[in-house]
Amino acid sequence: MKIKKLLPLSSLLLFCSLAFAHEFWLEPVKFWLEKNEKVRIDLMVGEDYTGEHSNGHKYKIVKLDHFAQGKKEDIRSQVYGDSLSSLDLSFSTEGSHLIAFNNTSKFIELEALQFNDYLRTEGLDHVAKLRQQRNDTLKAGREMYQRCVKTLIQVGKPTDETYAINTGMQLEIIPAKHPYAQSTKGSVTFKVLFGNKPLRNALVLAWHKVKGKTTHESIRSDKDGNASFSIDQNGKWMISTVHMVPSNDPKQADWQSYWGSYTFGFQE
């Protein structure tokens, strides 16, 4: 959204709140490592695959797990920094390593027009339709939202099935084949699950960042929750989606949303 004129403070605060409700992702400094090489992974929030460190003081981390070699390790204690948004890891075994993050829900309220625009932007047509049916389109949007995100790191050359682990989060993005297993540009299908069931008609985006420039494509998931994108072996990638449902606690919020992302990358 572009600001074409000076906004009053209240509107500007709402605009900023909306921006900070957008994509959240795990961003390793490098995606490909040597054995025992240390890497920093940042918890990022922003738009267009460009952002800043998330403020970890505003939520509780429910899950921060490292998956590799058929094992799971809780690494929540390793988060550090003024904003509690970084961790340093090294891996003693070659192969694929998956990091998964989930946090507690945060509250946001947007005035009606902004909430309606937000629903359109994120492809949440089913929520917009429900608001119309309930005559709520002039009502502010009261929402709880949480993150369900993963990143895939490759150590050495041998790949394995770790990339496709279902980590048990409410919203999961799972590649149908290993993003690092192909050596040339080709199609990769990503399955979106909500409550461990295929999520149909979700707006899924593929963000691609090369030399600081970001492009993206979007497609709706099919009846099996699948969305396919052409992936090349250059730059950084993020597959993202969001799903929203009515809140179980109407006194707390009207809606509950889940923001998912899966990041991986190559040398530029």
Residue, then its C-alpha position, 0 to 999 in steps of 0.5 A: m500500500k502506498i501513502k500518497k498524502l500525509l496521514p493523521l497519527s492514528s491512521l499512521l499507527l494503524f498502517c504500521s500495525l498492518a505492516f508488522a502483521h505481514e510475513f515472518w520468516l527464519e533467515p539464515v545468513k547462509f543456507w549451505l554450510e560445511k560440517n561444524e560451520k557456525v551460522r546465525i539465523d534471524l527471526m525476521v518480520g516485514e514485507d516483500y521478503t525484506g524486514e527487520h528483527s522480530n521483537g521476541h519480547k512481545y510473544k512466547i516461543v511455543k516451538l523452536d525445534h531442530f530436526a535432523q537425522g530422525k531426531k528433534e532438539d528443542i533450541r529455544s534456549q539458544v535465542y539471544g539479542d536485544s530483541l530475542s530474535s537471533l540464534d547461532l547454530s552449528f551442525s556436526t552431521e552432514g545432511s538436511h537440517l530443518i528449523a521450525f518456529n511457532n509462537t503464541s498469538k498476538f492481538i491486533e485491531l484494524e479499522a474496518l476499511q484497512f481490515n477489508d483491504y488486508l483481507r483482499t491483499e492476503g486472499l482471505d476471500h472466505v473471511a471477507k464473505l463471512r463479514q458481508q454475510r454478518n453485515d460486519t464490513l463496517k466493523a473493525g477487525r479484531e484478530m489474534y495471529q501467530r506464526c508457523v515457519k520453517t527454514l531448510i539448511q543443507v550441510g555438505k552434499p548428501t540430502d535426505e527426507t528431513y525437508a518434508i517433516n510435518t512438525g505438528m504446527q497448525l499451519e504447515i508448508i511441505p515441499a513434495k521434493h527436496p528443493y536442494a536435490q535438483s540442479t537445474k530450474g524446475s517445478v516444485t510443489f508445496k503442500v499446505l496443511f491446516g490442522n493436518k488437513p490439505l488447505r484448499n484455495a489458499l493464496v500461496l506466494a513464492w518470494h525470490k530475492v536475488k542481489g537485493k531485488t525481490t520478485h514474487e508469484s502467487i497461486r491458489s492451492d488446489k483441492d489437495g492443498n498443493a501449489s507449484f512454482s518454478i524454482d531456480q538455484n539462485g538467491k533466497w526463496m520463501i514460500s508463504t501463506v496465511h489462513m484465518v478462521p473465526s476465533n474460539d473466544p469472541k470476547q478476545a478477538d473475532w478472528q484467529s490467523y496463522w502465518g506460514s513460511y518455508t525458506f531455503g536458498f542458494q548462493e547468489 
